[in-house]
Amino acid sequence: MFNQKEFLEGKLDELENAHKEVTKMKSSLLDLALDQFTYIFELDSQGIPLLETIGQEQKNDIIDSLQNDIIPLFEENQYTQGIEKAKKYLNLLQENLEK
């Protein structure tokens, strides 16, 4: 005899597992959006961060992208880890503008 309760519980488990996988993929895709900015903070061959070698206009473009594209995207998706990292990058860029 067909047991509806077991069937529904099984389907619910499948859906929960699928949701977990989709959430992992979503986080990975959101991380990719932020990864394009990490190179700015890497050191060149002389040990100087690229951030210190790029021009003010480029820094302003990066700040604009973080403020108007990346952070709103992360907020929309409630991706707190990404928001924190993007704000950290933003602060570093703004501090470097003042130098």
C-alpha positions as CSV (number, residue, x, y, z in Angstrom):
1,M,0.0,0.0,0.0
2,F,1.2,3.5,-0.8
3,N,2.3,5.5,2.2
4,Q,1.8,9.2,1.5
5,K,3.6,10.3,4.6
6,E,6.8,8.5,3.7
7,F,6.6,9.6,0.1
8,L,6.2,13.3,1.2
9,E,8.9,13.1,3.8
10,G,11.2,11.6,1.1
11,K,10.4,14.4,-1.3
12,L,10.9,17.0,1.4
13,D,14.3,15.6,2.1
14,E,15.2,15.7,-1.6
15,L,14.0,19.3,-1.8
16,E,16.0,20.3,1.2
17,N,19.2,18.7,-0.2
18,A,18.6,20.5,-3.6
19,H,18.1,23.8,-1.8
20,K,21.4,23.3,0.1
21,E,23.2,22.7,-3.2
22,V,21.7,25.7,-4.9
23,T,22.7,27.9,-2.0
24,K,26.3,26.6,-2.3
25,M,26.3,27.4,-6.0
26,K,24.8,30.8,-5.4
27,S,27.5,31.6,-2.8
28,S,30.2,30.5,-5.3
29,L,28.8,32.7,-8.0
30,L,28.6,35.7,-5.7
31,D,32.2,35.1,-4.7
32,L,33.2,35.2,-8.3
33,A,31.8,38.7,-8.6
34,L,34.1,39.8,-5.8
35,D,37.1,37.8,-6.9
36,Q,37.7,40.3,-9.7
37,F,38.8,42.8,-7.1
38,T,41.2,40.7,-5.1
39,Y,44.1,41.3,-7.5
40,I,44.1,44.9,-6.6
41,F,45.4,44.0,-3.1
42,E,48.1,41.5,-4.3
43,L,51.7,42.5,-4.3
44,D,53.7,43.0,-7.5
45,S,57.2,41.7,-8.0
46,Q,58.7,44.5,-5.9
47,G,56.3,43.8,-3.0
48,I,54.1,46.8,-3.6
49,P,50.3,46.3,-3.7
50,L,48.8,47.0,-7.1
51,L,46.4,49.4,-5.3
52,E,49.3,51.8,-4.7
53,T,50.3,51.8,-8.4
54,I,46.9,52.5,-10.1
55,G,45.6,55.9,-10.8
56,Q,42.9,57.9,-8.9
57,E,40.4,57.5,-11.8
58,Q,40.8,53.7,-11.7
59,K,40.4,53.7,-8.0
60,N,37.2,55.8,-8.3
61,D,35.9,53.4,-10.9
62,I,36.5,50.5,-8.6
63,I,34.9,52.2,-5.7
64,D,31.9,53.1,-7.8
65,S,31.5,49.5,-8.9
66,L,31.7,48.2,-5.4
67,Q,29.2,50.7,-4.1
68,N,26.7,50.6,-7.0
69,D,27.0,47.0,-8.2
70,I,28.6,44.6,-5.9
71,I,27.3,45.6,-2.5
72,P,23.7,46.0,-3.7
73,L,23.9,42.6,-5.3
74,F,25.1,41.1,-2.1
75,E,22.5,42.9,-0.1
76,E,19.8,41.7,-2.4
77,N,20.9,38.2,-2.0
78,Q,21.6,38.6,1.8
79,Y,25.2,37.5,1.3
80,T,26.6,38.9,4.5
81,Q,30.1,37.4,4.1
82,G,30.4,39.1,0.7
83,I,29.1,42.4,2.0
84,E,31.7,42.4,4.7
85,K,34.5,41.6,2.3
86,A,33.3,44.2,-0.2
87,K,33.1,46.9,2.5
88,K,36.6,46.0,3.6
89,Y,37.9,46.4,0.1
90,L,35.9,49.7,-0.2
91,N,37.4,51.0,3.0
92,L,41.0,50.1,1.9
93,L,40.4,51.9,-1.5
94,Q,39.0,55.0,0.2
95,E,41.8,55.1,2.7
96,N,44.3,54.9,-0.2
97,L,42.6,57.7,-2.0
98,E,43.3,60.0,0.9
99,K,47.1,59.3,0.7
